[in-house]
Amino acid sequence: METTVYPREPQVLKELRDATEKTNFGSSPMAADPHASQLMSMLLRMVNPKRTIEIGVYTGYSLLTTALSTPPDAKITAIDPEHASYEIGLPFIIKAGIEQKIDFIQSQALPVLDDLLLLQKEEGSFDFAFVDADKQNYGNYHERLMKLVKIGGVIVYDNTLWGGTVAKPDGEVPGCKREGKVLAAEFNRRIAADNRVEICLLPLGDGITICRRIS
Ligand SMILES: C[S@@+](CC[C@H](N)C(=O)[O-])C[C@H]1O[C@@H](n2cnc3c(N)ncnc32)[C@H](O)[C@@H]1O
């Protein structure tokens, strides 16, 4: 981290991370890991998406990463029911001059995804998606994103190792981590068996799974 990640972290992202850590919102390590963010930035530059979806914004570390790594005319649909945490990061998004790329929707994600699919007929309209929200719904998000993201597009899921607990016997997992372990392990098995995607689970940050839609 000291050699490869922090020295290359854009200054405005570092400022957003510091501001997050200084607030009450920073009491739990919710923001995307800077190492995972470095990977996402590279992926985004390779995919060069015009439209992306982010589920789970918090103070906006991954959202600002996305906005900094996409073309000037890219549009990001960012969904989170909490606005107060987003307001912590907003000054840095404005400072970076990329707020015009972002459509922040204050809502639970599922109704927004259903609306995009059923009412707005946005099937196949997105090139990239990042999911970092309620783990109970990862399977539901996956089914909707498999329609919203076009064939060849990329979906990235965060926290798929859940602190490494997915690889540990239950007895070695603290009680507060057990539900997350079960949810992450179930989701990992589900997408491993999904032949509509290529996948790769990378052991950086809290575990990050990259899916490329192939059918
Ligand atoms: C781990 S944090 C996201 C961190 C963020 N990606 C970052 O880099 O800072 C999880 C976020 O998911 C949001 N969330 C929880 N349930 C949600 C839901 N049903 N739909 C959308 N977002 C949700 C929470 O409000 C929280 O801000």
The ligand as an SDF file (V2000), in Angstrom:
LIG
                    3D

 27 29  0  0  0  0  0  0  0  0999 V2000
  -19.9920    0.0110    2.0230 C   0  0  0  0  0  0  0  0  0  0  0  0
  -20.9530    1.4510    1.7950 S   0  0  0  0  0  0  0  0  0  0  0  0
  -20.5170    1.9780    0.1630 C   0  0  0  0  0  0  0  0  0  0  0  0
  -19.1320    2.5320    0.0920 C   0  0  0  0  0  0  0  0  0  0  0  0
  -18.8470    3.3050   -1.1690 C   0  0  0  0  0  0  0  0  0  0  0  0
  -18.8620    2.4810   -2.3440 N   0  0  0  0  0  0  0  0  0  0  0  0
  -17.5140    4.0340   -1.0440 C   0  0  0  0  0  0  0  0  0  0  0  0
  -16.5940    3.7920   -1.8120 O   0  0  0  0  0  0  0  0  0  0  0  0
  -17.4010    4.8520   -0.1110 O   0  0  0  0  0  0  0  0  0  0  0  0
  -22.5490    0.7820    1.5720 C   0  0  0  0  0  0  0  0  0  0  0  0
  -23.6120    1.7790    1.1620 C   0  0  0  0  0  0  0  0  0  0  0  0
  -24.7340    1.0350    0.6770 O   0  0  0  0  0  0  0  0  0  0  0  0
  -25.8720    1.7760    0.9760 C   0  0  0  0  0  0  0  0  0  0  0  0
  -27.0400    0.8990    0.9000 N   0  0  0  0  0  0  0  0  0  0  0  0
  -27.5330    0.0710    1.8530 C   0  0  0  0  0  0  0  0  0  0  0  0
  -28.6360   -0.5300    1.4120 N   0  0  0  0  0  0  0  0  0  0  0  0
  -28.8500   -0.0850    0.1520 C   0  0  0  0  0  0  0  0  0  0  0  0
  -29.8400   -0.3410   -0.8290 C   0  0  0  0  0  0  0  0  0  0  0  0
  -30.8580   -1.1830   -0.5950 N   0  0  0  0  0  0  0  0  0  0  0  0
  -29.7520    0.2890   -2.0220 N   0  0  0  0  0  0  0  0  0  0  0  0
  -28.7140    1.1350   -2.2820 C   0  0  0  0  0  0  0  0  0  0  0  0
  -27.7560    1.4150   -1.3860 N   0  0  0  0  0  0  0  0  0  0  0  0
  -27.8180    0.8170   -0.1860 C   0  0  0  0  0  0  0  0  0  0  0  0
  -25.6070    2.3310    2.3690 C   0  0  0  0  0  0  0  0  0  0  0  0
  -26.4480    3.4500    2.6300 O   0  0  0  0  0  0  0  0  0  0  0  0
  -24.1220    2.6600    2.2860 C   0  0  0  0  0  0  0  0  0  0  0  0
  -23.9280    4.0190    1.9670 O   0  0  0  0  0  0  0  0  0  0  0  0
  1  2  1  0
  2  3  1  0
  2 10  1  0
  3  4  1  0
  4  5  1  0
  5  6  1  0
  5  7  1  0
  7  8  2  0
  7  9  1  0
 10 11  1  0
 11 12  1  0
 11 26  1  0
 12 13  1  0
 13 14  1  0
 13 24  1  0
 14 15  1  0
 14 23  1  0
 15 16  2  0
 16 17  1  0
 17 18  1  0
 17 23  2  0
 18 19  1  0
 18 20  2  0
 20 21  1  0
 21 22  2  0
 22 23  1  0
 24 25  1  0
 24 26  1  0
 26 27  1  0
M  CHG  2   2   1   9  -1
M  END
$$$$
